[in-house]
């Protein structure tokens, strides 16, 4: 088979479409012939040498895919620990999801990683409820576009930060209020609406103090990324005054049973919203998988809206 390999840590040019040994399924796994994968920020970190795949998993990037199970012909999409940028990928059957009936197989590749990340943080851990206020940082990303739609579908008031050029599109997805993080104070803007009951943050250290300031009483801050750094000081008095809580998670390194439970939760809670049309994958563009380097350049520039897909041959 062919796969995108990383010749050495570095820039997008280190991604090489090369012939490699075929993926082989182990016990409890299925083999998927990949129709499409999608680019996530974690893939960029892996390429740069900062986010190695868990031991025993595929060395190739790609945290989600869609395609056909080779043994049965069943179309599925799947959450992966790695290996999505390849013609074949082996994955535990428990991590697979049916293709929503209103989507193509290719479109479904944009769903598993964002759906599992957003559901596990907003619903399972932060307990977002109808009538609460949700602040989504990076609303134009794949995570952001999905979180906006899920929050709106649950009946939350959704506020998001993004570059101004993306605001109209994000309001169309369900964001009631949009903030340009380049020239507006998101803390002041969120406070106008009583603070955020839940914050989904991809920035990390740079926003830590500001996020605590933006929380409503009993607010929950879920940190899922570190684009703004990994280390920051935290004023515990400010957090205690809000009776707030901070949740910091990753999805890739969780254990098998926990990932399988997340996939089940997504299938039960999120898939009906997708099939009803309340949530849809937002796809910026599609590129051949061999052009993964160009896809990484697009995501690094942050000019895209939603997901960039990589199509199998």
Secondary structure, DSSP 8 states (H G I E B T S, - for coil): -EEEEESSSSSGGGEEEEE-------TTEEEEEEEEEE--HHHHHHHHTS----TTS-SS--SEEEEEETTT--EEEEE-SS--SBSEEEEEGGGEEE--TTS-HHHHTTTHHHHHHHIIIIIIIS---TT-EEEESSTTBHHHHHHHHHHHHTT-EEEEE--GGGHHHHHHHT-SEEE-TTTS-HHHHHHTTT-EEEEEESS-GGGHHHHHHHEEEEEEEEE---TT-S-----HHHHHHTT-EEEE--STTS-HHHHHHHHHHHHHHTHHHHHTTSS---EEEEEEGGGHHHHHHHHHHT---BEEEEE--
